[in-house]
Amino acid sequence: MFDEFSLPELVDLAKRILDRKGEEGLINYQVFYDACGCMGPSKGESLCSCKKAYTLKTNMVEIVAQFDEELAKRIWLAHFVKGLPG
């Protein structure tokens, strides 16, 4: 989970992905959980890049809702539909 100190970092990451890859980049965001080889958080940040990516993936809707509630709803719906059988 994230806290008030790491939330701005996560929002910035989501916005960068949105700028570079659009909505589909957030909807289809993937993280390779076992590929962590980082050296910890960058100066001034509270999360390492691996933890930041994992936290964004697992809390995508809540994080995106911080800056665009309609987009967060579309992401939630896309993930819901992907989870339906068939």
ABEGO torsion letter per residue (X at the ends): XBBAAAAAAAAAAAAAAAAAAEAAAAAABBBBAAABABAEBBBGBABBAAAAAAAAAAAAAAAAAAABAAAAAAAAAAAAAAABBX
